[in-house]
Amino acid sequence: MDNKENKKIPSALFEVVFEMVSYIDEIDRKKYKDKNILKDSYNKSINNVDKTNIR
């Protein structure tokens, strides 16, 4: 029994890992959004073609 109890992962660790993953996800979303904004500002004509192709 003692061996099994020692192998349990504390819930606080799960909370920390969840916060880290959420933070990384937020950074990735922001990076993707910034990349699209840059693309829009420098390549307006190319961006219009991309939008037309998507539709």
RAFEN-V223943 format. One record per backbone hydrogen bond with DSSP energy under -1.0 kcal/mol. NH is the residue of the N-H (numbers start at 1). CO is the residue of the C=O. E is the energy in kcal/mol with one decimal. If there is no record, write none. Layout:
nh:co:e
NH:CO:E
NH:CO:E
This chain:
nh:co:e
5:1:-2.0
6:2:-1.9
14:10:-1.1
15:11:-2.0
16:12:-2.1
17:13:-2.5
18:14:-2.6
19:15:-2.3
20:16:-2.3
21:17:-2.5
22:18:-2.5
23:19:-2.4
24:20:-2.5
25:21:-2.4
26:22:-2.2
27:23:-2.2
28:24:-2.4
29:25:-2.3
30:26:-2.2
31:27:-2.6
32:28:-2.3
33:29:-2.4
34:30:-2.8
35:31:-2.2
36:32:-2.0
37:33:-2.1
38:34:-2.3
39:35:-2.2
40:36:-2.4
41:37:-2.1
42:38:-2.0
43:39:-2.2
47:43:-2.9
48:44:-2.1
49:45:-1.7
50:46:-2.4
51:47:-2.5
52:48:-2.1
53:49:-2.5
54:50:-2.0
55:51:-1.9
